[in-house]
Amino acid sequence: MKKLFNGFLLWRLRHISDRSFLLILSIIVGFLAGLTAWLLKTGVFYMHNYFRGDLHFDPKNLRLIVYPLIGISLTVLFKGYILKDYIKHNISSILHAIAKRNSLMRLHKIYSSIIGAILTTGFGGSIGLESPIISSGAAIGSNIGKACRLNYKSITLLLGCGASGAIAAIFNTPIAGIVFALEVLLLDLNRFSLIPLLMASVSGAITTELLFADEIFFEFNIAQPFMVKYLGFYILLGIIAGLVSSYFTKAYTAIEDIFEKIEKKKYRLLIGAPALGLLIFIFPAFYGEGYDVIKAMLAGNADMVFTDSIFASWVDSAWVFAGFFLALILLKVIATTITIGAGGIGGIFAPSLFTGAILGYLFAWTSNSLGIADLSESSFALVGMASVLGGVLQAPLTGIFLIAEITSGYELIVPLMLATTISYVTTKYLSAHSIITMQLAKKGELVTHHKDKAVLHFLHLKDLVETDFFPINENATLEGLIKAIPLSKRNIFPVINNDGYLIGIVLLDDVREIMFNSEYYTTSILNLMHMPPAIIDITSHMEEVMQKFNDTEAWNLPVCEKGRYIGFVSKSKLFSAYRSQLMDISEE
């Protein structure tokens, strides 16, 4: 089989151009991503129907507490004993693969994301399926690119095709799929890369259009068109959505940090799963993704939010109604983070949409109840979804086009653009990075659209260190330095102590006037050396290295590891590597 595949690759090189081959692969990747989306969404849909059934609230009914514990426990066992890998299955892991693993993703992520998400969400875990589906789609693209022996740029493009095909397949939104790949995965757009992304998105959308049952699709037709007189309300909603998005981000990272401090996985499970079960028992709307609740609200049946809840008998109380909705907004992110922290597999996409829908609906309902203005609760719920999603992901275009396509029209495009942009700006002001990019940014592993930063990110200091300098011991004299000069081709001599620590440097120009005067030969090297303008640690990021060159205007700077001398890095070699990398990532 391997021999046959190798023969195909050789035949391909002779008969199919690289660009045509990429187009073919993008269609295949989009189809497989669509198939993944269908398997996962369908599996979870029928599991929900089976486990919840006609469940009604009963104080003695503990199923809603037990189900998440079972699902997350099975997921943890699956990861620990079958996969033997606790790698995360989220969008951050895709960005990490692009930044640190040459866009190569582990093969098992194609199926492990699906299995883990089905176990977690099928039993009621309060997370979204989008991240596992995107992760699986990206892994499909990455591994197909690797198998076909493509270069880094082509593998990255196919990885993006898998992600865009997955988004397009989940929501039947091909444009949003492309926008997501460019905006969230930070893929660099050129004249050619857009076409494979487009083909993958279309392929993914068509696949699920043919396979999905109608009740699984999340679609909605706008009942009331946008009215300019309500523009101010949409602006206010955008500001509130930005605040909620910032709260969502900070709450998520805070709870995630708490779980990260718990070293043993079993303790995370024993703490998180019962806490999640209790939250779902009190607020059954947290069970699973929550799209059934959103659909009910958009159809004018907001009372369904109270279904199976201990508060169901007080649904007619305005205060209870408002308080319940507010609790859903504040606690959804907690339920989501606990699900993931306890060991579940899932993402923040659906929870962000859920939170936004509740927020938008509550905003309009409050206005209507107080007689301030007659607002469309469904329209504001949709705009709230886009605003919170755009704020949490810090990807406003993804939020705008996702909701615009879901509603099968652009009647709300003006409020969508306005509110989502305001939400994004507000969130960006309060939180520099999104949930997806925060951890990578802290580690300096985030690739951005900023060309200069992207180039520097792909350069590695260890590859640029020059070691052909002749070190001089601190006990040496000028005579020893003169003997070393013929042995070195460089005009800089690092001075080190007996333990190899750098204590200074001597330039040939520093001793040129006395080097032939024997009277100075006994002069200690310590009296001739001086400190370099800056010292670079081997672990420094390239942005920091470049900044030191700019600040000192030096041409060569020493590199150390915890103070021990390693070598020098030169501005000329750095610029040469920079130019080569720039040409590589900009090649079309």
C-alpha positions as CSV (number, residue, x, y, z in Angstrom):
1,M,0.0,0.0,0.0
2,K,2.8,2.4,0.9
3,K,4.6,1.6,-2.3
4,L,1.4,2.3,-4.3
5,F,0.9,5.6,-2.5
6,N,4.5,6.6,-3.2
7,G,4.0,5.8,-6.8
8,F,0.9,8.0,-6.9
9,L,2.9,10.9,-5.4
10,L,5.6,10.5,-8.1
11,W,2.9,10.4,-10.8
12,R,1.3,13.5,-9.2
13,L,4.5,15.5,-9.4
14,R,4.7,14.8,-13.2
15,H,1.1,15.4,-14.1
16,I,-0.6,17.7,-11.5
17,S,0.7,21.1,-10.5
18,D,1.0,22.0,-6.8
19,R,-1.8,24.5,-7.0
20,S,-4.2,22.1,-8.7
21,F,-3.3,19.3,-6.2
22,L,-4.0,21.7,-3.3
23,L,-7.4,22.5,-4.7
24,I,-8.2,18.8,-5.0
25,L,-7.0,18.1,-1.5
26,S,-9.0,21.1,-0.1
27,I,-12.2,19.6,-1.4
28,I,-11.4,16.2,0.1
29,V,-10.5,17.9,3.4
30,G,-13.8,19.9,3.4
31,F,-15.8,16.8,2.7
32,L,-14.1,14.8,5.5
33,A,-14.6,17.7,7.9
34,G,-18.2,17.8,7.0
35,L,-18.5,14.1,7.6
36,T,-16.9,14.6,11.0
37,A,-19.4,17.3,11.9
38,W,-22.3,15.1,10.9
39,L,-21.1,12.2,13.0
40,L,-20.5,14.3,16.1
41,K,-23.6,16.5,15.9
42,T,-25.9,13.5,15.1
43,G,-24.4,11.3,17.8
44,V,-24.8,13.9,20.5
45,F,-28.3,14.8,19.3
46,Y,-29.6,11.3,19.6
47,M,-27.8,10.7,22.9
48,H,-29.5,13.8,24.4
49,N,-32.9,12.5,23.3
50,Y,-32.2,9.1,24.8
51,F,-30.8,10.2,28.2
52,R,-33.1,13.2,28.9
53,G,-36.2,11.8,27.2
54,D,-39.3,13.3,28.8
55,L,-37.4,14.4,31.9
56,H,-39.4,16.6,34.3
57,F,-38.2,18.1,37.5
58,D,-38.3,15.8,40.6
59,P,-36.3,16.6,43.7
60,K,-35.5,12.9,43.9
61,N,-34.3,12.7,40.3
62,L,-30.5,12.8,40.4
63,R,-30.0,11.9,36.7
64,L,-28.9,15.4,35.8
65,I,-26.2,15.2,38.5
66,V,-25.0,11.7,37.6
67,Y,-25.0,12.0,33.8
68,P,-22.1,14.6,33.5
69,L,-20.1,12.5,36.1
70,I,-20.4,9.4,33.9
71,G,-19.6,11.3,30.7
72,I,-16.5,13.1,32.0
73,S,-15.3,10.0,33.7
74,L,-15.5,8.0,30.5
75,T,-13.7,10.8,28.7
76,V,-10.9,10.9,31.3
77,L,-10.5,7.1,31.0
78,F,-10.5,7.3,27.2
79,K,-7.7,9.9,27.3
80,G,-5.7,8.2,30.0
81,Y,-5.9,4.5,29.1
82,I,-6.7,4.4,25.4
83,L,-5.1,7.6,24.0
84,K,-2.5,7.9,26.8
85,D,-2.4,11.5,25.8
86,Y,-4.0,14.5,27.7
87,I,-3.4,17.0,24.9
88,K,-6.2,19.6,24.6
89,H,-8.7,19.4,21.8
90,N,-9.4,23.1,21.4
91,I,-8.6,25.9,19.0
92,S,-5.6,27.0,21.0
93,S,-4.0,23.6,20.3
94,I,-4.4,24.3,16.6
95,L,-2.6,27.7,16.9
96,H,0.1,25.9,18.9
97,A,0.5,23.4,16.1
98,I,0.9,26.2,13.6
99,A,3.4,28.0,15.8
100,K,5.5,25.2,17.3
101,R,4.9,22.0,15.4
102,N,5.2,23.1,11.8
103,S,1.3,22.8,11.5
104,L,1.6,19.1,12.2
105,M,-1.2,17.7,14.4
106,R,-1.3,14.2,15.9
107,L,-3.1,11.7,13.9
108,H,-5.4,10.5,16.7
109,K,-7.0,13.9,17.0
110,I,-9.0,13.1,13.9
111,Y,-11.0,10.6,15.9
112,S,-10.2,11.3,19.6
113,S,-11.8,14.7,19.4
114,I,-15.0,13.1,18.1
115,I,-15.1,10.3,20.7
116,G,-14.2,12.6,23.6
117,A,-16.8,15.2,22.7
118,I,-19.6,12.7,22.2
119,L,-18.9,11.2,25.6
120,T,-18.6,14.6,27.3
121,T,-21.5,16.4,25.6
122,G,-23.7,13.4,25.1
123,F,-23.9,12.9,28.8
124,G,-24.7,16.6,29.4
125,G,-21.3,18.3,29.6
126,S,-21.9,22.1,29.3
127,I,-19.6,22.8,26.4
128,G,-19.7,23.2,22.6
129,L,-18.9,20.7,19.9
130,E,-17.5,23.3,17.5
131,S,-13.9,23.2,18.9
132,P,-13.6,19.4,18.8
133,I,-15.0,19.4,15.2
134,I,-12.7,22.2,14.2
135,S,-9.8,20.3,15.9
136,S,-10.7,17.1,14.0
137,G,-11.0,18.9,10.7
138,A,-7.7,20.7,11.2
139,A,-6.0,17.4,12.0
140,I,-7.5,15.9,8.9
141,G,-6.0,18.7,6.8
142,S,-2.6,18.6,8.6
143,N,-2.2,14.8,8.3
144,I,-3.3,14.7,4.6
145,G,-0.7,17.4,3.9
146,K,2.0,15.5,5.8
147,A,1.1,12.2,4.1
148,C,1.4,14.0,0.7
149,R,4.8,15.4,1.7
150,L,3.8,19.0,1.3
151,N,5.7,22.0,2.7
152,Y,4.9,23.9,5.8
153,K,2.9,26.6,4.1
154,S,0.7,24.1,2.2
155,I,0.2,22.0,5.3
156,T,-0.9,25.1,7.2
157,L,-3.3,26.0,4.4
158,L,-4.9,22.5,4.4
159,L,-5.1,22.7,8.2
160,G,-7.1,26.0,7.7
161,C,-9.2,24.2,5.1
162,G,-10.1,21.6,7.6
163,A,-11.1,24.2,10.2
164,S,-13.1,26.3,7.7
165,G,-14.8,23.2,6.3
166,A,-15.8,22.2,9.9
167,I,-17.3,25.6,10.7
168,A,-19.2,25.7,7.4
169,A,-20.4,22.2,8.0
170,I,-21.6,22.8,11.6
171,F,-23.8,25.8,10.8
172,N,-24.1,25.6,7.0
173,T,-22.2,28.9,6.8
174,P,-19.4,28.7,4.1
175,I,-18.5,32.4,4.3
176,A,-18.2,32.3,8.1
177,G,-15.9,29.2,7.7
178,I,-13.5,31.2,5.5
179,V,-13.6,34.2,7.8
180,F,-12.9,32.0,10.9
181,A,-9.8,30.5,9.3
182,L,-8.4,33.9,8.4
183,E,-9.5,35.8,11.6
184,V,-9.2,33.2,14.4
185,L,-6.5,30.9,13.1
186,L,-4.6,34.0,11.8
187,L,-3.8,32.5,8.4
188,D,-2.1,34.8,6.0
189,L,-4.3,35.6,3.0
190,N,-2.8,35.9,-0.4
191,R,-4.1,35.6,-4.0
192,F,-4.2,31.8,-4.0
193,S,-5.0,30.7,-0.4
194,L,-8.6,32.0,-0.5
195,I,-9.6,29.5,-3.3
196,P,-8.8,26.3,-1.3
197,L,-10.5,27.8,1.8
198,L,-13.5,28.5,-0.3
199,M,-13.6,25.0,-1.9
200,A,-13.2,23.4,1.6
201,S,-16.0,25.5,3.1
202,V,-18.4,24.8,0.2
203,S,-17.5,21.1,0.3
204,G,-18.1,20.9,4.1
205,A,-21.4,22.9,3.9
206,I,-22.8,20.7,1.0
207,T,-21.8,17.5,2.9
208,T,-23.9,18.3,6.0
209,E,-26.7,19.8,3.9
210,L,-27.1,16.4,2.4
211,L,-26.6,14.4,5.6
212,F,-28.0,16.5,8.5
213,A,-31.5,15.9,9.8
214,D,-33.6,19.1,9.7
215,E,-34.0,19.2,13.5
216,I,-30.2,19.3,14.0
217,F,-29.5,22.4,11.9
218,F,-29.5,25.7,13.7
219,E,-31.4,28.0,11.4
220,F,-33.7,31.0,11.9
221,N,-35.7,33.4,9.8
222,I,-35.9,37.0,11.0
223,A,-39.4,38.0,11.9
224,Q,-38.9,41.7,12.3
225,P,-36.4,43.6,10.1
226,F,-34.0,46.2,11.5
227,M,-35.5,49.6,12.4
228,V,-33.1,52.6,12.5
229,K,-35.0,54.1,15.5
230,Y,-33.7,51.3,17.7
231,L,-30.1,51.9,16.7
232,G,-29.2,53.3,20.1
233,F,-30.4,50.1,21.8
234,Y,-28.1,48.0,19.7
235,I,-25.2,50.3,20.6
236,L,-26.0,49.8,24.3
237,L,-26.3,46.1,23.8
238,G,-22.9,46.1,22.1
239,I,-21.3,47.8,25.2
240,I,-23.0,45.4,27.6
241,A,-22.0,42.4,25.4
242,G,-18.3,43.6,25.5
243,L,-18.5,43.7,29.3
244,V,-20.0,40.2,29.4
245,S,-17.4,39.0,27.0
246,S,-14.6,40.3,29.2
247,Y,-16.2,38.7,32.2
248,F,-16.5,35.4,30.3
249,T,-12.8,35.5,29.4
250,K,-11.5,36.4,32.8
251,A,-13.8,34.0,34.6
252,Y,-12.8,31.2,32.2
253,T,-9.0,31.8,32.7
254,A,-9.4,32.2,36.5
255,I,-11.2,28.9,36.9
256,E,-8.9,27.2,34.4
257,D,-5.9,28.3,36.5
258,I,-7.5,26.8,39.6
259,F,-7.9,23.4,37.9
260,E,-4.4,23.6,36.5
261,K,-3.1,23.8,40.0
262,I,-4.7,20.5,40.9
263,E,-2.0,18.1,39.7
264,K,-3.9,14.8,39.9
265,K,-6.5,14.3,37.2
266,K,-8.7,12.2,39.5
267,Y,-9.1,15.1,41.9
268,R,-10.1,17.4,39.1
269,L,-12.7,14.9,38.1
270,L,-14.0,14.4,41.7
271,I,-14.3,18.1,42.3
272,G,-15.5,19.3,38.9
273,A,-18.0,16.6,37.8
274,P,-20.3,16.8,40.9
275,A,-20.1,20.6,40.8
276,L,-21.2,20.6,37.2
277,G,-23.9,18.1,37.9
278,L,-25.3,20.3,40.6
279,L,-25.3,23.4,38.3
280,I,-27.1,21.4,35.6
281,F,-29.6,20.1,38.2
282,I,-30.4,23.7,39.2
283,F,-30.2,25.1,35.7
284,P,-31.1,22.3,33.2
285,A,-30.6,24.8,30.4
286,F,-26.8,24.2,30.9
287,Y,-27.3,20.5,29.8
288,G,-25.2,20.0,26.6
289,E,-24.7,22.7,24.0
290,G,-27.9,24.6,24.7
291,Y,-29.0,25.1,21.1
292,D,-32.4,23.7,21.9
293,V,-32.9,26.5,24.4
294,I,-31.7,29.1,21.9
295,K,-34.1,27.7,19.3
296,A,-37.0,27.9,21.7
297,M,-36.2,31.5,22.7
298,L,-36.0,32.6,19.0
299,A,-39.3,30.9,18.3
300,G,-40.9,32.9,21.1
301,N,-41.0,30.1,23.7
302,A,-38.6,31.5,26.3
303,D,-40.4,29.5,29.0
304,M,-38.6,26.5,27.8
305,V,-35.5,27.8,29.6
306,F,-37.2,26.9,32.8
307,T,-38.1,23.4,31.7
308,D,-37.1,20.8,34.3
309,S,-35.9,23.6,36.6
310,I,-36.8,24.0,40.3
311,F,-37.9,27.5,39.4
312,A,-40.4,26.3,36.8
313,S,-43.4,27.1,39.0
314,W,-42.3,30.8,39.3
315,V,-42.0,31.4,35.5
316,D,-44.7,34.0,35.6
317,S,-42.8,36.2,38.1
318,A,-40.9,39.0,36.3
319,W,-38.3,39.1,39.0
320,V,-37.6,35.4,39.0
321,F,-37.6,35.5,35.1
322,A,-35.0,38.3,35.0
323,G,-32.9,36.8,37.9
324,F,-32.9,33.4,36.3
325,F,-31.7,34.7,32.9
326,L,-29.1,36.8,34.6
327,A,-27.9,33.7,36.5
328,L,-27.6,31.9,33.2
329,I,-25.4,34.7,31.8
330,L,-23.1,34.7,34.7
331,L,-22.9,30.9,35.4
332,K,-22.7,29.4,31.9
333,V,-19.0,30.2,31.6
334,I,-18.5,28.5,35.0
335,A,-20.3,25.4,33.9
336,T,-18.3,25.3,30.7
337,T,-14.9,25.8,32.4
338,I,-15.7,23.2,35.0
339,T,-16.6,20.7,32.3
340,I,-13.3,21.2,30.6
341,G,-11.3,21.5,33.8
342,A,-12.7,18.2,35.1
343,G,-11.4,16.4,32.1
344,G,-14.1,16.9,29.4
345,I,-13.5,17.6,25.7
346,G,-15.2,20.6,24.2
347,G,-15.0,24.3,23.5
348,I,-16.3,27.8,24.1
349,F,-18.0,28.4,20.8
350,A,-21.5,27.3,21.8
351,P,-21.3,28.6,25.3
352,S,-20.5,32.0,23.9
353,L,-23.5,31.9,21.6
354,F,-25.7,30.7,24.4
355,T,-24.6,33.5,26.7
356,G,-25.1,36.0,23.9
357,A,-28.6,34.8,23.1
358,I,-29.7,34.9,26.8
359,L,-28.1,38.4,27.1
360,G,-29.8,39.8,24.0
361,Y,-33.2,38.3,24.9
362,L,-33.0,39.6,28.4
363,F,-32.1,43.1,27.2
364,A,-35.1,43.3,24.8
365,W,-37.4,41.7,27.4
366,T,-36.4,44.2,30.0
367,S,-37.1,47.1,27.7
368,N,-40.5,45.7,26.7
369,S,-41.5,44.9,30.3
370,L,-40.6,48.4,31.5
371,G,-42.3,50.0,28.5
372,I,-39.2,51.7,27.3
373,A,-39.4,50.5,23.7
374,D,-41.0,47.6,21.8
375,L,-37.9,45.6,20.8
376,S,-37.8,42.3,18.9
377,E,-36.5,39.8,21.4
378,S,-35.5,37.3,18.8
379,S,-33.5,40.0,16.8
380,F,-31.7,41.2,19.9
381,A,-31.0,37.6,20.9
382,L,-29.3,37.0,17.5
383,V,-27.3,40.2,17.7
384,G,-26.3,39.3,21.3
385,M,-25.0,36.0,20.0
386,A,-22.8,37.6,17.4
387,S,-21.6,40.3,19.9
388,V,-20.6,37.9,22.7
389,L,-19.0,35.4,20.3
390,G,-17.1,38.2,18.5
391,G,-16.0,39.6,21.9
392,V,-15.0,36.3,23.5
393,L,-13.1,35.1,20.4
394,Q,-12.0,38.7,19.6
395,A,-13.1,37.9,16.1
396,P,-15.9,40.3,15.2
397,L,-16.2,39.2,11.5
398,T,-16.7,35.6,12.5
399,G,-19.6,36.6,14.7
400,I,-21.1,38.9,12.2
401,F,-21.1,36.5,9.2
402,L,-22.0,33.5,11.3
403,I,-25.3,35.0,12.4
404,A,-25.9,36.7,9.1
405,E,-25.7,33.3,7.3
406,I,-27.6,31.4,10.0
407,T,-30.6,33.8,9.5
408,S,-30.4,33.2,5.7
409,G,-30.2,36.9,5.0
410,Y,-28.6,40.3,5.8
411,E,-31.6,42.1,7.3
412,L,-29.7,42.5,10.6
413,I,-26.3,43.3,9.0
414,V,-26.2,46.9,10.3
415,P,-26.9,46.1,14.0
416,L,-24.8,43.0,13.7
417,M,-21.8,45.0,12.5
418,L,-22.4,47.9,14.9
419,A,-23.0,45.9,18.1
420,T,-20.3,43.3,17.4
421,T,-17.7,45.9,16.6
422,I,-18.5,47.8,19.8
423,S,-18.4,44.6,21.8
424,Y,-15.0,43.7,20.3
425,V,-13.5,47.1,21.0
426,T,-14.8,47.0,24.6
427,T,-13.5,43.5,25.2
428,K,-10.1,44.3,23.6
429,Y,-9.8,47.4,25.8
430,L,-10.4,45.2,28.9
431,S,-8.6,42.0,27.8
432,A,-5.6,42.2,25.4
433,H,-6.0,38.6,24.3
434,S,-8.9,36.2,23.8
435,I,-9.3,32.9,25.7
436,I,-7.9,31.2,22.6
437,T,-4.7,33.3,22.3
438,M,-4.0,34.2,26.0
439,Q,-1.9,31.2,27.0
440,L,0.0,31.2,23.7
441,A,0.7,34.9,24.0
442,K,2.1,34.5,27.5
443,K,4.5,31.9,26.2
444,G,5.4,34.0,23.2
445,E,4.0,31.3,20.8
446,L,1.3,33.3,19.1
447,V,1.6,33.8,15.3
448,T,-0.2,36.9,14.1
449,H,-1.1,38.7,10.9
450,H,1.6,41.2,11.7
451,K,4.2,40.2,9.1
452,D,7.3,41.4,11.1
453,K,6.1,39.5,14.3
454,A,5.3,36.4,12.3
455,V,8.7,36.3,10.7
456,L,10.5,36.8,14.0
457,H,8.3,34.1,15.6
458,F,9.6,31.5,13.1
459,L,13.2,32.4,13.7
460,H,15.0,30.5,16.4
461,L,17.9,32.0,18.3
462,K,19.7,28.7,18.7
463,D,20.0,28.4,14.9
464,L,21.6,31.8,14.7
465,V,24.3,31.6,17.4
466,E,27.9,31.7,16.0
467,T,30.5,29.8,18.1
468,D,33.7,30.6,16.2
469,F,34.8,33.2,18.7
470,F,37.9,32.5,20.8
471,P,37.2,32.8,24.6
472,I,39.8,34.3,26.9
473,N,40.1,33.2,30.5
474,E,39.9,35.9,33.2
475,N,43.4,35.1,34.4
476,A,45.0,35.7,31.1
477,T,47.1,38.7,30.2
478,L,47.6,40.8,27.1
479,E,50.3,38.4,26.0
480,G,47.8,35.5,26.1
481,L,45.3,37.6,24.1
482,I,48.0,38.3,21.4
483,K,48.7,34.6,21.1
484,A,45.0,33.9,20.6
485,I,44.5,36.5,17.9
486,P,46.1,34.4,15.1
487,L,43.8,31.5,16.1
488,S,40.6,33.5,15.7
489,K,39.0,34.9,12.6
490,R,36.9,37.4,14.6
491,N,37.8,40.7,16.2
492,I,35.8,40.1,19.4
493,F,37.1,38.0,22.3
494,P,34.7,37.0,25.1
495,V,36.2,36.9,28.6
496,I,35.0,34.0,30.8
497,N,35.8,32.8,34.3
498,N,36.8,29.3,35.3
499,D,33.1,28.2,35.4
500,G,32.4,29.5,31.9
501,Y,30.4,32.6,32.9
502,L,30.8,35.6,30.6
503,I,32.3,38.6,32.5
504,G,33.2,40.9,29.6
505,I,34.5,41.2,26.1
506,V,37.7,42.6,24.5
507,L,37.6,44.1,21.0
508,L,40.7,44.0,18.8
509,D,40.4,47.8,18.5
510,D,40.7,48.1,22.2
511,V,44.3,46.7,22.2
512,R,45.5,47.7,18.7
513,E,47.7,50.5,19.9
514,I,49.5,48.5,22.6
515,M,49.5,45.0,21.2
516,F,53.0,45.3,19.8
517,N,54.4,47.0,23.0
518,S,55.9,44.3,25.1
519,E,55.8,46.6,28.2
520,Y,52.0,45.9,28.4
521,Y,52.2,42.1,27.9
522,T,51.7,41.5,31.7
523,T,48.6,43.7,31.8
524,S,45.6,41.6,33.1
525,I,42.8,41.0,30.6
526,L,40.5,42.3,33.3
527,N,41.9,45.8,32.8
528,L,41.4,45.6,29.1
529,M,37.9,44.2,28.9
530,H,34.5,46.0,29.1
531,M,31.0,44.9,29.4
532,P,29.0,44.3,26.2
533,P,26.2,46.8,25.5
534,A,23.7,43.9,26.1
535,I,23.6,40.2,26.8
536,I,21.1,37.9,25.2
537,D,19.8,34.8,27.0
538,I,19.4,31.7,24.8
539,T,15.7,31.4,25.8
540,S,14.9,35.0,24.6
541,H,12.2,35.4,22.0
542,M,13.4,36.9,18.7
543,E,11.3,40.1,19.2
544,E,13.4,40.7,22.4
545,V,16.6,40.0,20.5
546,M,15.7,42.4,17.7
547,Q,14.8,45.0,20.3
548,K,18.2,44.7,22.0
549,F,19.9,45.2,18.6
550,N,17.8,48.3,18.0
551,D,18.4,49.8,21.4
552,T,22.2,49.2,21.5
553,E,22.9,49.7,17.7
554,A,25.5,46.9,18.2
555,W,26.5,44.6,15.4
556,N,27.3,41.6,17.6
557,L,25.9,40.6,20.9
558,P,26.9,37.7,23.2
559,V,24.5,34.9,23.9
560,C,24.5,33.1,27.3
561,E,22.6,30.4,29.0
562,K,22.0,31.4,32.7
563,G,25.1,33.5,32.5
564,R,27.3,30.8,30.9
565,Y,28.9,31.9,27.6
566,I,27.6,30.2,24.4
567,G,28.5,32.4,21.5
568,F,27.5,35.5,19.6
569,V,24.6,36.5,17.4
570,S,25.3,39.0,14.6
571,K,23.0,41.5,13.1
572,S,24.1,40.5,9.6
573,K,23.2,36.8,10.1
574,L,19.9,37.8,11.8
575,F,18.9,40.0,8.9
576,S,19.9,37.3,6.4
577,A,17.7,34.7,8.2
578,Y,14.9,37.3,8.5
579,R,14.9,37.9,4.8
580,S,14.9,34.2,4.0
581,Q,12.0,33.5,6.4
582,L,10.1,36.5,5.0
583,M,10.4,35.2,1.5
584,D,9.3,31.7,2.7
585,I,6.1,32.8,4.4
586,S,5.2,35.3,1.8
587,E,5.6,33.0,-1.1
588,E,2.5,32.5,-3.1
